[in-house]
Amino acid sequence: MDLENGSESLYDEGWLQQQIDENPALIPVVDIDPIFGELIPVCRELRISVGPLDNLYVNQFGMLTLVECKLWRNPEARRKVVGQILDYAQEFS
C-alpha cells in the first residue's frame, strides 16, 4: 500500500475511520489501560454540538472510547486533535 505517491484520494480520514470501525483491534486501548478491553463499534461521524465525532466505541462494561482520526499528512493533526478530544469528552461528561 503506497500512502505517499498520488494515493491521497484513496486514503482519506473516511477510509481510516472505516478501517478502525471494521477492525477495532487496530486501536491499542488495552496497551493504554486494560480496563477498556475489547472495543465494540457503535457509530461513525456522530453529530454532537461541538462537531462530528469520528468513531465511538463501547466495551463490555459500558465504558466509552472516543476516537478522532487524523492522517499523518495533516499538518494540524497533533495540535488540533487534543483540543477536539477535550471538547468531545466535555460534551459526553
Secondary structure, DSSP 8 states (H G I E B T S, - for coil): --SSSS-TTTS-HHHHHHHHHH-GGGS-HHHH-GGG-S-EEEEEEEEETTEEEEEEEE-TT--EEEE----TT-TTHHHHHHHHHHHHHHHH-
